[in-house]
Amino acid sequence: MFQLDTLGRWLIVVGLSIAALGLFLFLIGKVPGLGRLGSLPGDIRYQSPDGRLTCFVPIASSILLSLILTVILNLIVRVLNR
């Protein structure tokens, strides 16, 4: 049977994780230059003449985010494997 103290621990962990994610998203919004993400040269944006259809393909932004996250994750893995 599922114990109440185990459920309480899980709820605390989930709550702290959500709070940490919220803090991270709040702080990442304060980083200068991230407002340009999505409007880089190489991002494709099409809007039909009547304005009813809009298509956005962020190719350059996706490549840039992939490179940044790859470097960050590689650094984290190297630090943790010492």
N, CA, C and O of each residue as an XYZ file, in Angstrom:
328
protein
N       0.849     -1.180      0.000
C       0.000      0.000      0.000
C       0.892      1.239      0.000
O       2.015      1.202      0.502
N       0.402      2.300     -0.547
C       1.125      3.566     -0.660
C       1.029      4.333      0.653
O      -0.073      4.609      1.126
N       2.152      4.677      1.239
C       2.181      5.364      2.522
C       2.025      6.867      2.338
O       2.455      7.416      1.323
N       1.422      7.528      3.297
C       1.198      8.974      3.210
C       2.499      9.764      3.284
O       2.611     10.813      2.650
N       3.500      9.280      4.054
C       4.755     10.014      4.121
C       5.495      9.977      2.796
O       6.171     10.943      2.443
N       5.382      8.879      2.054
C       5.992      8.792      0.724
C       5.302      9.751     -0.234
O       5.968     10.426     -1.020
N       3.987      9.819     -0.180
C       3.235     10.748     -1.015
C       3.604     12.188     -0.684
O       3.740     13.019     -1.583
N       3.767     12.487      0.604
C       4.163     13.827      1.021
C       5.527     14.216      0.491
O       5.723     15.345      0.042
N       6.469     13.291      0.540
C       7.812     13.566     -0.010
C       7.755     13.841     -1.503
O       8.397     14.770     -1.995
N       6.988     13.034     -2.222
C       6.874     13.228     -3.673
C       6.246     14.578     -4.001
O       6.674     15.254     -4.936
N       5.232     14.970     -3.235
C       4.592     16.266     -3.466
C       5.566     17.414     -3.205
O       5.553     18.411     -3.927
N       6.399     17.286     -2.191
C       7.406     18.317     -1.916
C       8.413     18.396     -3.053
O       8.771     19.488     -3.494
N       8.869     17.247     -3.525
C       9.839     17.222     -4.634
C       9.236     17.830     -5.892
O       9.893     18.615     -6.576
N       8.001     17.478     -6.201
C       7.337     18.025     -7.393
C       7.131     19.529     -7.245
O       7.349     20.277     -8.197
N       6.719     19.975     -6.074
C       6.511     21.402     -5.845
C       7.802     22.198     -5.968
O       7.821     23.265     -6.582
N       8.878     21.684     -5.388
C      10.170     22.374     -5.499
C      10.684     22.374     -6.941
O      11.307     23.339     -7.383
N      10.420     21.294     -7.667
C      10.834     21.240     -9.076
C      10.079     22.277     -9.905
O      10.675     22.941    -10.753
N       8.799     22.418     -9.673
C       8.010     23.411    -10.395
C       8.473     24.819    -10.044
O       8.559     25.681    -10.919
N       8.774     25.058     -8.764
C       9.264     26.371     -8.348
C      10.626     26.667     -8.983
O      10.872     27.795     -9.409
N      11.509     25.674     -9.050
C      12.819     25.854     -9.667
C      12.674     26.133    -11.163
O      13.382     26.982    -11.706
N      11.772     25.434    -11.822
C      11.532     25.682    -13.244
C      10.989     27.086    -13.467
O      11.393     27.761    -14.414
N      10.086     27.533    -12.613
C       9.545     28.886    -12.716
C      10.622     29.934    -12.521
O      10.661     30.924    -13.251
N      11.501     29.730    -11.543
C      12.604     30.662    -11.309
C      13.554     30.683    -12.499
O      14.015     31.747    -12.913
N      13.845     29.506    -13.049
C      14.722     29.426    -14.223
C      14.118     30.179    -15.408
O      14.821     30.936    -16.079
N      12.840     29.984    -15.669
C      12.189     30.675    -16.792
C      12.138     32.184    -16.557
O      12.279     32.966    -17.497
N      11.937     32.591    -15.306
C      11.940     34.008    -14.974
C      13.311     34.618    -15.237
O      13.411     35.692    -15.829
N      14.361     33.940    -14.801
C      15.718     34.462    -14.983
C      16.158     34.423    -16.437
O      16.877     35.317    -16.884
N      15.747     33.422    -17.175
C      16.141     33.318    -18.580
C      15.484     34.422    -19.399
O      16.015     34.825    -20.434
N      14.341     34.913    -18.948
C      13.676     36.017    -19.633
C      14.402     37.340    -19.452
O      14.180     38.278    -20.218
N      15.263     37.425    -18.451
C      16.016     38.650    -18.178
C      17.336     38.719    -18.943
O      18.002     39.753    -18.918
N      17.730     37.632    -19.628
C      18.999     37.602    -20.357
C      18.875     38.467    -21.612
O      17.983     38.253    -22.433
N      19.781     39.450    -21.756
C      19.696     40.310    -22.943
C      20.062     39.528    -24.209
O      20.952     38.678    -24.193
N      19.374     39.826    -25.279
C      19.643     39.186    -26.557
C      18.727     38.025    -26.871
O      18.608     37.631    -28.031
N      18.077     37.467    -25.861
C      17.186     36.344    -26.136
C      15.890     36.790    -26.805
O      15.149     35.964    -27.339
N      15.616     38.087    -26.778
C      14.430     38.598    -27.448
C      14.537     38.485    -28.963
O      13.525     38.457    -29.663
N      15.764     38.422    -29.465
C      15.979     38.276    -30.910
C      15.790     36.852    -31.376
O      15.635     36.604    -32.572
N      15.800     35.906    -30.442
C      15.644     34.509    -30.805
C      14.292     34.320    -31.478
O      13.255     34.652    -30.903
N      14.304     33.799    -32.672
C      13.081     33.649    -33.440
C      12.995     34.649    -34.568
O      12.132     34.529    -35.439
N      13.875     35.634    -34.568
C      13.897     36.604    -35.674
C      15.307     36.734    -36.226
O      15.700     37.797    -36.706
N      16.069     35.641    -36.154
C      17.428     35.638    -36.690
C      17.393     35.475    -38.209
O      16.422     34.956    -38.759
N      18.455     35.920    -38.885
C      18.542     35.629    -40.317
C      18.601     34.114    -40.506
O      19.408     33.451    -39.854
N      17.804     33.576    -41.342
C      17.730     32.134    -41.543
C      16.445     31.544    -40.994
O      16.110     30.401    -41.305
N      15.720     32.299    -40.184
C      14.398     31.873    -39.734
C      13.396     32.244    -40.824
O      13.342     33.390    -41.270
N      12.613     31.269    -41.241
C      11.690     31.472    -42.359
C      10.317     31.827    -41.818
O       9.777     31.129    -40.960
N       9.759     32.913    -42.322
C       8.421     33.358    -41.920
C       7.632     33.652    -43.198
O       8.070     34.433    -44.044
N       6.484     33.029    -43.325
C       5.615     33.274    -44.478
C       4.243     33.674    -43.977
O       3.677     33.039    -43.087
N       3.726     34.723    -44.556
C       2.357     35.130    -44.253
C       1.650     35.355    -45.582
O       2.150     36.070    -46.450
N       0.483     34.738    -45.733
C      -0.269     34.881    -46.974
C      -0.725     36.327    -47.138
O      -0.869     37.051    -46.153
N      -0.949     36.743    -48.367
C      -1.357     38.135    -48.600
C      -2.625     38.545    -47.869
O      -2.766     39.703    -47.476
N      -3.545     37.617    -47.684
C      -4.781     37.988    -46.981
C      -4.618     37.904    -45.459
O      -5.513     38.319    -44.724
N      -3.483     37.370    -44.975
C      -3.198     37.319    -43.552
C      -3.851     36.178    -42.805
O      -3.785     36.128    -41.576
N      -4.482     35.258    -43.522
C      -5.175     34.159    -42.856
C      -4.250     32.989    -42.548
O      -4.564     32.153    -41.700
N      -3.104     32.925    -43.238
C      -2.186     31.810    -43.046
C      -0.809     32.359    -42.702
O      -0.271     33.200    -43.422
N      -0.249     31.887    -41.618
C       1.102     32.253    -41.216
C       1.866     30.984    -40.904
O       1.383     30.115    -40.178
N       3.076     30.883    -41.465
C       3.931     29.728    -41.226
C       5.300     30.235    -40.794
O       5.880     31.098    -41.453
N       5.818     29.706    -39.695
C       7.098     30.134    -39.159
C       7.969     28.916    -38.912
O       7.561     27.997    -38.201
N       9.173     28.897    -39.495
C      10.117     27.797    -39.325
C      11.428     28.377    -38.804
O      12.187     28.954    -39.582
N      11.715     28.241    -37.503
C      12.913     28.861    -36.909
C      14.166     28.001    -37.070
O      14.645     27.416    -36.098
N      14.693     27.922    -38.279
C      15.840     27.056    -38.552
C      17.092     27.558    -37.835
O      17.730     26.790    -37.115
N      17.453     28.819    -38.014
C      18.676     29.362    -37.416
C      18.575     29.373    -35.892
O      19.550     29.061    -35.208
N      17.432     29.719    -35.364
C      17.260     29.723    -33.904
C      17.387     28.311    -33.334
O      17.963     28.131    -32.261
N      16.863     27.321    -34.029
C      16.959     25.940    -33.569
C      18.403     25.459    -33.566
O      18.832     24.778    -32.635
N      19.150     25.811    -34.602
C      20.560     25.415    -34.669
C      21.343     26.090    -33.547
O      22.157     25.440    -32.891
N      21.113     27.376    -33.314
C      21.817     28.094    -32.257
C      21.504     27.510    -30.882
O      22.417     27.300    -30.084
N      20.237     27.245    -30.592
C      19.866     26.638    -29.313
C      20.468     25.248    -29.160
O      20.890     24.878    -28.065
N      20.512     24.482    -30.227
C      21.097     23.150    -30.181
C      22.581     23.221    -29.840
O      23.066     22.436    -29.025
N      23.300     24.144    -30.450
C      24.722     24.291    -30.155
C      24.963     24.721    -28.714
O      25.838     24.177    -28.040
N      24.198     25.687    -28.245
C      24.371     26.180    -26.873
C      24.058     25.084    -25.858
O      24.819     24.885    -24.911
N      22.951     24.374    -26.046
C      22.589     23.311    -25.109
C      23.569     22.145    -25.153
O      23.818     21.515    -24.125
N      24.132     21.843    -26.332
C      25.129     20.788    -26.439
C      26.375     21.137    -25.633
O      26.909     20.294    -24.912
N      26.835     22.370    -25.753
C      28.016     22.793    -24.998
C      27.737     22.756    -23.500
O      28.563     22.260    -22.734
N      26.589     23.272    -23.069
C      26.259     23.304    -21.643
C      26.146     21.889    -21.081
O      26.691     21.605    -20.014
N      25.452     21.010    -21.776
C      25.284     19.647    -21.286
C      26.602     18.881    -21.277
O      26.836     18.080    -20.372
N      27.470     19.107    -22.265
C      28.784     18.459    -22.260
C      29.620     18.933    -21.084
O      30.325     18.133    -20.468
N      29.556     20.220    -20.759
C      30.288     20.724    -19.604
C      29.760     20.118    -18.306
O      30.542     19.764    -17.424
N      28.445     19.999    -18.187
C      27.852     19.407    -16.982
C      28.273     17.952    -16.840
O      28.627     17.517    -15.744
N      28.241     17.193    -17.931
C      28.623     15.781    -17.881
C      30.091     15.632    -17.508
O      30.435     14.747    -16.725
N      30.961     16.475    -18.048
C      32.385     16.389    -17.716
C      32.635     16.721    -16.256
O      33.482     16.096    -15.618
N      31.912     17.697    -15.715
C      32.096     18.057    -14.311
C      31.595     16.931    -13.405
O      32.228     16.629    -12.393
N      30.482     16.316    -13.751
C      29.913     15.259    -12.906
C      30.688     13.950    -12.987
O      30.612     13.144    -12.059
N      31.430     13.713    -14.061
C      32.179     12.459    -14.211
C      33.556     12.511    -13.559
O      34.297     11.532    -13.658
N      33.929     13.584    -12.911
C      35.250     13.655    -12.276
C      35.306     12.851    -11.042
O      36.345     12.801    -10.384
